[in-house]
């Protein structure tokens, strides 16, 4: 078996661009520190809305192929070499927004058999043996069917991997503390009054927003903010970036966060005992590494 780095992080995302928005700084930091960072993307995002007018002709398979190229560029910006499509390119199609007829397409990710889809991810888990898996909460962060399904697939794959020989020590959900989101929007409104924002105090459109006490882990991505912005900029069909903000196709400005937050949902918080009320600052905190590079 090929020797693996001591630290190994696996992220499971629904579409190209989700990884850069949610975890770009985290991915860049760990890649720079020598960890193996593996990204599994579940669909090509063929039903995404295209922002630049000059690319508006892209849709369906053509858009998916283009977005795959954007994903490769984003990974180069983050220094991540290992990125894969769940089950291979085109195995699962984009399901569109919740409630649309697209959700009924038998080839879309929302309609995928859970154990079949999870099986493809188990293959990756057994290959790279991650100590940390990052994905969405049960609502997918904001209710998109592909995000919800990515959560289900990641959760089931971790269960199946237990039975197949690799027990993932820690699983995290992507999060944003509500006070951090509210402060970020307040700063943008004051500095850039000409932009369009959600109504004051309303931050629920930000995926994964929860109350502050749900946050277990904080990753300082300050040194990797430019890499995150570059990765987001690479997803030009989906994201307009003008630091310190970005906008999706709804054209509403959002803060570009360089600090990233997580909720630990499997495993013990680093340090344990008296430190359980203290936020971790490292996703690998508390994980012992054996001489063979595995967790114990």
N, C-alpha and C positions, 0 to 999 in steps of 0.2 A: 504494500500500500504506500502511496506517495506520502511523504512526511508533510504534515500540516502545521501551520503556525500555531503558537500556543493559544491565541485568542481568535475566535471565529464567530462572526455575527451574520445571521440570516434575516433578511427583511422580505416580507411578502406584501406586495402591493397589487392594486387592481388594474391600473392603467399606467402607461408612460406619463410621467410628470408628477404623479403622486409621491414618488420617492424623494424627489428633489424638494418639493414643497414641505413635506413632513419631516424628512430626515437628512436633508442634504448636508448640513453642517456635521451631524453625527457621523455620516458615512465618510465624509472627507477626513474628519479627525482620526477615525480608527484606521482608515486606509493609510494615512500618513504615518501612523504609529506602528504599522507593520501587521495589523490584524488582517485576517482574511474576511473580507466583506463580500457577501453573496446576496445579490438581488434576484428575486423571482417575481416576474410581472405576469399577471394572470390573463390579460387580454392586450390587444394592440390599440384599444381605444378608437375603433373604426367609426363609432357614432359620435365622437366628440365634435363640438362646435369650433369652427376655424375662425381665428381672429383676423389675421392679415388679409386684406382684400385680394392681394395677388395670389393667395393660396386657397381662395374660396372654392376653386374648382375641385379640390380634393375631397373625396368622400368614400365611404365603404373601404374596399380593399386597398385602394390607392392611398387613402388617408392612413390606414394601418401601416402600410409599408413606409410611408413618409415618417410616421411617428416612431417607427422602429429605428430609423436613422437618427432622429432627434434623441432617442434614448441612448444610443451609442455615444453621441456627442456629449450628452449630460454626464455619462459615466466617465468619460475621459476627463471632463472638468473636475470631477470628484476624486479621480485617481483610483476608480474601482474597475477591476479587470474582469470580475466574475459576475456577469448578468445573464439571465436566462428567461425564456418564456415557458410558462407552465405547460408541460406536455409537448413543447415544441412550438414553433412559429405557426400561428393560426389555429391551434388546437381548440381554443375557446374564443368565441366572439364577444364583443362588447354588447352589453344588455340594454344600453340606453338608460335614461332616467326612470325612476320608479313610477309605475302606473301607465307606461306607454306600451303600445302593442309590441314594441321591440322585445319586451320581457318574455314574450311567448315564443320567440324564435327557438326552435329545438337545438340550434347550434350555439346559442349564447351561453355565457358563463352562468347566468342565473338558473338555467335549466340543467346544468351539469349534474350528473350523479356524484354525490358528495364523496363516497369512498373511492370512486374512480379518479376524481380530480385530486383528492388527498393522496392517492397512491403515487401520482407523479411527484408530489412534493416530498413524500417519504423517501423516494429515490435520491433526491437532492440532500435531504437530512442525513441519510446514511453515508453519503459520499463525503460531505464536508463536516459532519459532526459538530454542528454549532453548539456553543454553550449558551448563546442568547438568540432568541427569536423575537422579532418585532413585527406587529401587525396592528389591525384596527380593533376597536371594541365591537360588541355584538351588533350595534347599529351601523357599523361601518364608518363611524365618525359623523356622518350626516345623512344616512338613509339611502345612499345609492346602492342598488342591488348588487353590483359587482364588488363594492366594498364590503357589504354584508357577507357575500359569498366568500370573499377572500378571508375574512375572519373565520368563517365556518371551516373552510378548507385548511387553514393554518392550524386551527385548534384540533381538528380531527387528525391531521398529519402528525402532530406532536404526540397524540394518543397512540396512533398506530406505530410510530417510531419507537415508543416505549417497548412495545411488544416485539419489535424487530431488532432490537439490540442497541439503540442509542436513546438515552433519556436526556432530554434537553433540560438543563438545570434552571433556566430562567426564561420566562416569556413576559413581554411587555406590550402594552397598548399605547399607541400614539395619543398624546394629550396636549392641551394648552390650558394653563390655569386661567380662569375667568378674569381675575384682577390683571394679569399680564396682558390679555387680549384687550380689555377695556382701556388700560393705560396706553397701549400701542395705538389704538384708534384715536384716543384723545390727543396724542402728540401729533398724529397726522392731520387731524382736523384743524389744529392750531397752526401748523406749519404750512399746510397746503389747502387753504379754504376753498379753492376752486375745484377740487376733486369731488367725485360722487362717492358717498359712503353709506353703509347701512345706518339706520336711525341711531341717534346717540344712545349708548347703553345697550344696544342690541348686538350681541356678538355671536349669537347662536349659529350664524352661517359659517363660522370658522369651525372646521371639522375637529372633533375631539375636545371641545371646550367643556371643562368641568370645574367644580368648585376647588379651591386651592388645596383642601385637605385630602383630595384624591391623588395628588401628585406624590409619587414616591421617589422620583429620580429626575435630576437636572443635569443636562450635558451642556457645558460651556462651549459654544461653537464660535465665539468671537473671532478667533484666529482664522476661521474657515468661512467667514461670511462672504468673502468675495468668490470663493469656490462654489458656495451654494447659489449665489446670485447668477454666476456663469452657467451653472447647470440648469437653473430655471429658465434662463434666457435661451438655452439650447432648445427648449420646448416651445418654440416660437409660434406654433399653430395654436397653442393653448394658453400661453401666458405672456403678458406684457410686463416687463420689468423696468422699473425706474427707481432704483434704490433711493430711499428706504421703503418703498412700497411696490406692490405688484397688483395686477388685476387679471381676472379670468374673463371669460366671454360675457359675463354680466356687467363688465365695465365698472365695477365698484372696487375702489382701492382698499387694499388690505396691508397691514404691516408685514414686512419681510423679517421674520424672526430669525436671529442667528443662534439664540439659546433655544434648546429643544427639550421638551419635557415628556415624561413617561409615567405610566402606572404599572407597577409590577403585579402580575396576576398569577404567576407560577414561580415558586422558588422562594428563598429567604432573602430578605433585604440585607445588603452587605453590612457586616458587623454584628447583626443580630442583637439580641438582648436589649441593653439600654439604648442602643443606637436606632432602634426600630422607629422612633419618632423623628429621626433626622433623615433628610433627603440624601440619597446616594448621589454621587457626582460621577459615577462610572458604571456603565451597564454591566461590567464584569466584576463589580465590587463583590467580594465574598466568595468568588469562585476559585477553588484551589485547582491547580493544574498539575497533572502527573508528568512523569518523565516522558511518557509517550505523547504528551500534548492533549490528553483528554481531561475532562472535568471529573471531579469526584465529590 
